Amino acid sequence: CRRAWLGNIRHYRAALCTELKQPLAIEEVAPRPVQPHEVRVDVHFCGVNFADILVCRGQYQEKHQVPFTPGMEFSGTVLETGTDVSTVKEGDRVVGVSGFNCMAEEHIADQKALWQIPERVSFQEAAALPVSYGTAILALEHRACTQPGETVLVTAAAGATGLAVIDVATKVLQAKVVAAAGSDEKCELAMQRGAQASVNYSRGGLREAVRKLVGSGGVNVVVDTVGGDIFLEALHSLAWEGRIVVVGFAGGTIASVPTNLLLVKNISAIGLYRSRYRDQNFPAFSKSLSSALQYCQERRIQPHVGAIFKLEEVNDAFLHVTQRKSTGKVLISLK
């Protein structure tokens, strides 16, 4: 079987980081045989995440030796399965996650890293779910234990994770959302997607604007992806026994937490590094994506795809994100 497979090799295209902090190259790559527990997938769409940009700069928590292929989430069709694979078969539509290496026409994944795409969910929608909606569900449900009727403040609200938080909080958890973003256009999009109120924090203090919207009591939950001064103002906006979930530092600055504030208001600062759940608590990791697929199948949520680029336009896609032009999910189309 191995000899037969090797006699039918066809190369595929992949985006390669050959040097940190330099543009990616599109190159032909020779495939390798699948191991018994692995699945070869014909990739249709791959999500673009800020983590992809960071890892290509050498600034991500996990370091990769060059050359490597970025890409953490994808959707596609099963091409081939290993001898021990029982969860999927050739021709199945699947969505998957990886510690990068997905931004290519083919990807080999462990069968545990694949989920079947429900009938009513498209390849495009599926590719937009794992990172942003997986993060939103873990943040709101698993970490903050958000309850119906509570008020959620989300920063960078027009980004992929921000819009996912709005979607899950309002449509699934029946919470109210205050969306904070850096422009009127982004605030308007967040309102269109279900937020009850919005704040343009490029115009002034977030803390005071939130107080005018919700009163001195504050918000129950914050999901923050920005960090820095925005994090600190959001922290001060919390109500008694409020919870702030730290998801990222897109603003580039990591704030120090004033622990006296945690004490006097009995509030909690909670971290969320979604990828660690894959190794430390796989049932919670798997449930977050399974729930996202189910919610999408039931049309309780609807991911917003803001832009789609071809593989050869991957550097344009990265620039689109770093220049803060993106709203919702940015995808690479491999078809």
One Martini backbone bead per residue (centre of mass of N, CA, C, O) as a GRO file, in nm:
protein
  335
    1CYS     BB    1   0.058   0.062  -0.021
    2ARG     BB    2   0.296   0.255   0.001
    3ARG     BB    3   0.398   0.222  -0.290
    4ALA     BB    4   0.136   0.312  -0.426
    5TRP     BB    5   0.129   0.596  -0.304
    6LEU     BB    6   0.414   0.693  -0.403
    7GLY     BB    7   0.326   0.658  -0.714
    8ASN     BB    8   0.086   0.909  -0.651
    9ILE     BB    9   0.220   1.181  -0.632
   10ARG     BB   10   0.097   1.509  -0.526
   11HIS     BB   11   0.127   1.823  -0.513
   12TYR     BB   12   0.095   2.110  -0.291
   13ARG     BB   13  -0.015   2.407  -0.166
   14ALA     BB   14   0.166   2.648   0.049
   15ALA     BB   15   0.215   2.845   0.326
   16LEU     BB   16   0.538   2.993   0.397
   17CYS     BB   17   0.763   3.031   0.666
   18THR     BB   18   1.109   3.114   0.607
   19GLU     BB   19   1.095   3.400   0.765
   20LEU     BB   20   1.088   3.604   1.006
   21LYS     BB   21   0.915   3.898   0.929
   22GLN     BB   22   0.819   3.780   0.652
   23PRO     BB   23   0.689   3.700   0.380
   24LEU     BB   24   0.506   3.474   0.241
   25ALA     BB   25   0.519   3.162   0.072
   26ILE     BB   26   0.434   2.990  -0.229
   27GLU     BB   27   0.443   2.631  -0.228
   28GLU     BB   28   0.544   2.323  -0.315
   29VAL     BB   29   0.428   2.014  -0.163
   30ALA     BB   30   0.506   1.713  -0.028
   31PRO     BB   31   0.354   1.449   0.065
   32ARG     BB   32   0.252   1.232   0.325
   33PRO     BB   33   0.183   0.975   0.495
   34VAL     BB   34  -0.049   0.829   0.680
   35GLN     BB   35  -0.133   0.750   0.980
   36PRO     BB   36  -0.344   0.543   1.145
   37HIS     BB   37  -0.479   0.822   1.304
   38GLU     BB   38  -0.508   0.968   1.026
   39VAL     BB   39  -0.608   1.260   0.813
   40ARG     BB   40  -0.685   1.355   0.487
   41VAL     BB   41  -0.738   1.696   0.372
   42ASP     BB   42  -0.940   1.892   0.166
   43VAL     BB   43  -0.906   2.223   0.155
   44HIS     BB   44  -1.123   2.509   0.154
   45PHE     BB   45  -1.083   2.654   0.443
   46CYS     BB   46  -0.900   2.920   0.622
   47GLY     BB   47  -0.821   3.074   0.901
   48VAL     BB   48  -0.753   3.403   1.027
   49ASN     BB   49  -0.518   3.484   1.283
   50PHE     BB   50  -0.331   3.661   1.502
   51ALA     BB   51  -0.150   3.415   1.569
   52ASP     BB   52  -0.031   3.382   1.287
   53ILE     BB   53   0.125   3.649   1.292
   54LEU     BB   54   0.290   3.604   1.549
   55VAL     BB   55   0.438   3.340   1.462
   56CYS     BB   56   0.573   3.492   1.208
   57ARG     BB   57   0.732   3.687   1.429
   58GLY     BB   58   0.802   3.532   1.709
   59GLN     BB   59   0.543   3.620   1.936
   60TYR     BB   60   0.452   3.355   2.032
   61GLN     BB   61   0.421   3.118   2.272
   62GLU     BB   62   0.474   2.938   2.023
   63LYS     BB   63   0.745   2.794   1.870
   64HIS     BB   64   0.881   2.791   1.529
   65GLN     BB   65   1.048   2.633   1.288
   66VAL     BB   66   1.193   2.702   1.008
   67PRO     BB   67   0.977   2.596   0.809
   68PHE     BB   68   0.623   2.701   0.806
   69THR     BB   69   0.267   2.662   0.856
   70PRO     BB   70   0.002   2.825   0.899
   71GLY     BB   71  -0.287   2.757   1.069
   72MET     BB   72  -0.575   2.655   1.295
   73GLU     BB   73  -0.819   2.638   1.078
   74PHE     BB   74  -1.065   2.418   0.906
   75SER     BB   75  -1.213   2.312   0.594
   76GLY     BB   76  -1.338   1.991   0.444
   77THR     BB   77  -1.233   1.689   0.273
   78VAL     BB   78  -1.201   1.361   0.281
   79LEU     BB   79  -0.937   1.160   0.131
   80GLU     BB   80  -0.794   1.004   0.384
   81THR     BB   81  -0.736   0.709   0.590
   82GLY     BB   82  -0.638   0.544   0.842
   83THR     BB   83  -0.651   0.226   0.982
   84ASP     BB   84  -0.769   0.354   1.280
   85VAL     BB   85  -1.006   0.503   1.158
   86SER     BB   86  -1.365   0.578   1.280
   87THR     BB   87  -1.498   0.882   1.257
   88VAL     BB   88  -1.416   0.888   0.949
   89LYS     BB   89  -1.460   0.932   0.588
   90GLU     BB   90  -1.455   0.934   0.276
   91GLY     BB   91  -1.617   1.255   0.195
   92ASP     BB   92  -1.627   1.401   0.441
   93ARG     BB   93  -1.729   1.670   0.625
   94VAL     BB   94  -1.488   1.895   0.780
   95VAL     BB   95  -1.359   2.017   1.093
   96GLY     BB   96  -1.052   2.182   1.214
   97VAL     BB   97  -0.764   2.158   1.434
   98SER     BB   98  -0.447   2.330   1.510
   99GLY     BB   99  -0.090   2.402   1.557
  100PHE     BB  100  -0.104   2.458   1.271
  101ASN     BB  101  -0.067   2.388   0.909
  102CYS     BB  102  -0.351   2.480   0.733
  103MET     BB  103  -0.228   2.673   0.493
  104ALA     BB  104  -0.353   2.449   0.270
  105GLU     BB  105  -0.468   2.215   0.042
  106GLU     BB  106  -0.345   2.023   0.264
  107HIS     BB  107  -0.427   1.810   0.558
  108ILE     BB  108  -0.298   1.653   0.851
  109ALA     BB  109  -0.500   1.478   1.093
  110ASP     BB  110  -0.619   1.399   1.373
  111GLN     BB  111  -0.916   1.255   1.448
  112LYS     BB  112  -0.958   1.435   1.716
  113ALA     BB  113  -0.942   1.715   1.522
  114LEU     BB  114  -1.234   1.623   1.417
  115TRP     BB  115  -1.546   1.742   1.267
  116GLN     BB  116  -1.854   1.713   1.164
  117ILE     BB  117  -2.053   1.862   0.928
  118PRO     BB  118  -2.340   1.977   0.915
  119GLU     BB  119  -2.575   2.010   0.673
  120ARG     BB  120  -2.642   2.340   0.732
  121VAL     BB  121  -2.329   2.374   0.708
  122SER     BB  122  -2.082   2.540   0.576
  123PHE     BB  123  -1.758   2.568   0.501
  124GLN     BB  124  -1.738   2.866   0.576
  125GLU     BB  125  -1.870   2.855   0.854
  126ALA     BB  126  -1.690   2.635   0.982
  127ALA     BB  127  -1.413   2.796   0.961
  128ALA     BB  128  -1.532   3.028   1.170
  129LEU     BB  129  -1.557   2.863   1.457
  130PRO     BB  130  -1.323   2.747   1.640
  131VAL     BB  131  -1.185   3.006   1.758
  132SER     BB  132  -1.407   3.221   1.809
  133TYR     BB  133  -1.640   3.033   1.923
  134GLY     BB  134  -1.471   2.870   2.116
  135THR     BB  135  -1.393   3.116   2.285
  136ALA     BB  136  -1.673   3.228   2.354
  137ILE     BB  137  -1.779   2.974   2.501
  138LEU     BB  138  -1.557   2.947   2.712
  139ALA     BB  139  -1.586   3.230   2.832
  140LEU     BB  140  -1.899   3.236   2.897
  141GLU     BB  141  -1.955   2.940   3.008
  142HIS     BB  142  -1.690   2.821   3.152
  143ARG     BB  143  -1.562   3.082   3.297
  144ALA     BB  144  -1.813   3.302   3.359
  145CYS     BB  145  -2.101   3.191   3.387
  146THR     BB  146  -2.328   3.301   3.215
  147GLN     BB  147  -2.637   3.466   3.263
  148PRO     BB  148  -2.941   3.542   3.229
  149GLY     BB  149  -2.947   3.905   3.202
  150GLU     BB  150  -2.673   3.972   3.175
  151THR     BB  151  -2.387   4.184   3.135
  152VAL     BB  152  -2.181   4.230   2.841
  153LEU     BB  153  -1.845   4.317   2.779
  154VAL     BB  154  -1.690   4.387   2.456
  155THR     BB  155  -1.397   4.390   2.297
  156ALA     BB  156  -1.341   4.412   1.983
  157ALA     BB  157  -1.644   4.367   1.858
  158ALA     BB  158  -1.574   4.339   1.527
  159GLY     BB  159  -1.442   4.094   1.559
  160ALA     BB  160  -1.451   3.764   1.560
  161THR     BB  161  -1.478   3.728   1.870
  162GLY     BB  162  -1.672   3.959   1.930
  163LEU     BB  163  -1.910   3.857   1.750
  164ALA     BB  164  -1.931   3.584   1.891
  165VAL     BB  165  -2.005   3.691   2.167
  166ILE     BB  166  -2.263   3.828   2.082
  167ASP     BB  167  -2.406   3.580   1.967
  168VAL     BB  168  -2.398   3.396   2.221
  169ALA     BB  169  -2.509   3.588   2.438
  170THR     BB  170  -2.787   3.660   2.290
  171LYS     BB  171  -2.885   3.377   2.143
  172VAL     BB  172  -2.814   3.168   2.388
  173LEU     BB  173  -2.791   3.329   2.691
  174GLN     BB  174  -2.962   3.593   2.725
  175ALA     BB  175  -2.784   3.842   2.703
  176LYS     BB  176  -2.632   4.152   2.741
  177VAL     BB  177  -2.468   4.393   2.514
  178VAL     BB  178  -2.158   4.572   2.520
  179ALA     BB  179  -1.996   4.738   2.258
  180ALA     BB  180  -1.642   4.769   2.194
  181ALA     BB  181  -1.485   5.011   1.973
  182GLY     BB  182  -1.277   5.210   1.725
  183SER     BB  183  -1.554   5.270   1.560
  184ASP     BB  184  -1.853   5.347   1.421
  185GLU     BB  185  -1.867   5.111   1.221
  186LYS     BB  186  -1.814   4.885   1.431
  187CYS     BB  187  -2.049   4.954   1.616
  188GLU     BB  188  -2.270   4.912   1.405
  189LEU     BB  189  -2.216   4.614   1.355
  190ALA     BB  190  -2.263   4.518   1.644
  191MET     BB  191  -2.560   4.606   1.649
  192GLN     BB  192  -2.654   4.432   1.405
  193ARG     BB  193  -2.552   4.158   1.573
  194GLY     BB  194  -2.700   4.235   1.889
  195ALA     BB  195  -2.630   4.473   2.036
  196GLN     BB  196  -2.758   4.712   2.271
  197ALA     BB  197  -2.470   4.856   2.284
  198SER     BB  198  -2.218   5.126   2.232
  199VAL     BB  199  -1.849   5.194   2.214
  200ASN     BB  200  -1.619   5.450   2.126
  201TYR     BB  201  -1.282   5.439   2.241
  202SER     BB  202  -1.156   5.676   2.054
  203ARG     BB  203  -1.331   5.921   2.212
  204GLY     BB  204  -1.279   5.784   2.503
  205GLY     BB  205  -1.380   5.669   2.795
  206LEU     BB  206  -1.499   5.364   2.879
  207ARG     BB  207  -1.597   5.380   3.171
  208GLU     BB  208  -1.792   5.624   3.140
  209ALA     BB  209  -1.964   5.512   2.909
  210VAL     BB  210  -2.069   5.263   3.063
  211ARG     BB  211  -2.199   5.413   3.300
  212LYS     BB  212  -2.414   5.561   3.122
  213LEU     BB  213  -2.550   5.288   3.024
  214VAL     BB  214  -2.561   5.103   3.322
  215GLY     BB  215  -2.437   5.239   3.551
  216SER     BB  216  -2.280   5.200   3.863
  217GLY     BB  217  -2.296   4.884   3.874
  218GLY     BB  218  -2.237   4.754   3.603
  219VAL     BB  219  -2.088   4.472   3.477
  220ASN     BB  220  -2.062   4.118   3.481
  221VAL     BB  221  -1.905   4.090   3.198
  222VAL     BB  222  -1.577   4.043   3.046
  223VAL     BB  223  -1.436   4.046   2.708
  224ASP     BB  224  -1.081   4.056   2.645
  225THR     BB  225  -0.848   4.141   2.353
  226VAL     BB  226  -0.653   4.403   2.414
  227GLY     BB  227  -0.569   4.548   2.670
  228GLY     BB  228  -0.437   4.758   2.873
  229ASP     BB  229  -0.635   5.029   2.917
  230ILE     BB  230  -0.891   4.879   2.838
  231PHE     BB  231  -0.880   4.669   3.057
  232LEU     BB  232  -0.886   4.867   3.302
  233GLU     BB  233  -1.160   4.996   3.231
  234ALA     BB  234  -1.320   4.732   3.232
  235LEU     BB  235  -1.258   4.652   3.523
  236HIS     BB  236  -1.402   4.917   3.642
  237SER     BB  237  -1.694   4.815   3.508
  238LEU     BB  238  -1.750   4.622   3.723
  239ALA     BB  239  -1.939   4.448   3.916
  240TRP     BB  240  -2.036   4.281   4.159
  241GLU     BB  241  -1.895   3.981   4.096
  242GLY     BB  242  -1.733   4.013   3.854
  243ARG     BB  243  -1.605   3.913   3.515
  244ILE     BB  244  -1.281   3.883   3.362
  245VAL     BB  245  -1.175   3.787   3.034
  246VAL     BB  246  -0.864   3.687   2.915
  247VAL     BB  247  -0.768   3.656   2.562
  248GLY     BB  248  -0.586   3.922   2.486
  249PHE     BB  249  -0.328   4.163   2.307
  250ALA     BB  250  -0.391   4.355   2.047
  251GLY     BB  251  -0.263   4.633   2.162
  252GLY     BB  252   0.039   4.531   2.295
  253THR     BB  253  -0.054   4.544   2.606
  254ILE     BB  254   0.024   4.445   2.938
  255ALA     BB  255  -0.150   4.446   3.218
  256SER     BB  256  -0.183   4.536   3.550
  257VAL     BB  257  -0.337   4.412   3.831
  258PRO     BB  258  -0.550   4.557   4.066
  259THR     BB  259  -0.605   4.375   4.349
  260ASN     BB  260  -0.779   4.567   4.521
  261LEU     BB  261  -1.027   4.554   4.330
  262LEU     BB  262  -1.091   4.259   4.368
  263LEU     BB  263  -1.155   4.286   4.668
  264VAL     BB  264  -1.373   4.524   4.700
  265LYS     BB  265  -1.562   4.376   4.455
  266ASN     BB  266  -1.542   4.070   4.412
  267ILE     BB  267  -1.357   4.009   4.165
  268SER     BB  268  -1.263   3.846   3.845
  269ALA     BB  269  -0.963   3.725   3.693
  270ILE     BB  270  -0.960   3.554   3.374
  271GLY     BB  271  -0.819   3.307   3.190
  272LEU     BB  272  -0.780   3.239   2.815
  273TYR     BB  273  -0.634   2.945   2.658
  274ARG     BB  274  -0.762   2.753   2.430
  275SER     BB  275  -0.535   2.548   2.338
  276ARG     BB  276  -0.485   2.410   2.623
  277TYR     BB  277  -0.747   2.236   2.624
  278ARG     BB  278  -0.650   2.014   2.432
  279ASP     BB  279  -0.455   1.896   2.672
  280GLN     BB  280  -0.609   1.953   2.963
  281ASN     BB  281  -0.936   1.974   2.834
  282PHE     BB  282  -1.086   1.817   2.592
  283PRO     BB  283  -1.392   1.814   2.651
  284ALA     BB  284  -1.419   2.126   2.651
  285PHE     BB  285  -1.303   2.175   2.372
  286SER     BB  286  -1.503   1.996   2.213
  287LYS     BB  287  -1.770   2.125   2.311
  288SER     BB  288  -1.732   2.408   2.188
  289LEU     BB  289  -1.751   2.306   1.888
  290SER     BB  290  -2.006   2.137   1.899
  291SER     BB  291  -2.186   2.373   1.985
  292ALA     BB  292  -2.134   2.556   1.742
  293LEU     BB  293  -2.244   2.359   1.530
  294GLN     BB  294  -2.526   2.336   1.654
  295TYR     BB  295  -2.605   2.636   1.653
  296CYS     BB  296  -2.570   2.663   1.344
  297GLN     BB  297  -2.772   2.444   1.258
  298GLU     BB  298  -3.009   2.604   1.429
  299ARG     BB  299  -2.965   2.922   1.385
  300ARG     BB  300  -2.851   3.080   1.650
  301ILE     BB  301  -2.604   3.123   1.472
  302GLN     BB  302  -2.388   3.364   1.265
  303PRO     BB  303  -2.122   3.395   1.099
  304HIS     BB  304  -1.892   3.660   1.020
  305VAL     BB  305  -1.769   3.732   0.699
  306GLY     BB  306  -1.551   3.988   0.588
  307ALA     BB  307  -1.318   3.808   0.432
  308ILE     BB  308  -1.173   3.678   0.116
  309PHE     BB  309  -0.884   3.491   0.031
  310LYS     BB  310  -0.638   3.383  -0.143
  311LEU     BB  311  -0.352   3.217  -0.109
  312GLU     BB  312  -0.178   3.435  -0.277
  313GLU     BB  313  -0.315   3.660  -0.053
  314VAL     BB  314  -0.202   3.624   0.242
  315ASN     BB  315  -0.052   3.898   0.291
  316ASP     BB  316  -0.307   4.069   0.260
  317ALA     BB  317  -0.458   3.940   0.496
  318PHE     BB  318  -0.260   4.022   0.718
  319LEU     BB  319  -0.279   4.329   0.662
  320HIS     BB  320  -0.583   4.356   0.714
  321VAL     BB  321  -0.547   4.292   1.019
  322THR     BB  322  -0.309   4.487   1.114
  323GLN     BB  323  -0.482   4.749   1.001
  324ARG     BB  324  -0.783   4.717   1.109
  325LYS     BB  325  -0.998   4.626   0.863
  326SER     BB  326  -1.130   4.403   1.007
  327THR     BB  327  -1.431   4.200   1.009
  328GLY     BB  328  -1.455   3.941   1.151
  329LYS     BB  329  -1.389   3.690   0.941
  330VAL     BB  330  -1.090   3.563   0.798
  331LEU     BB  331  -1.033   3.402   0.481
  332ILE     BB  332  -0.904   3.117   0.312
  333SER     BB  333  -0.916   3.013  -0.021
  334LEU     BB  334  -0.859   2.684  -0.188
  335LYS     BB  335  -1.086   2.714  -0.450
   0.00000   0.00000   0.00000
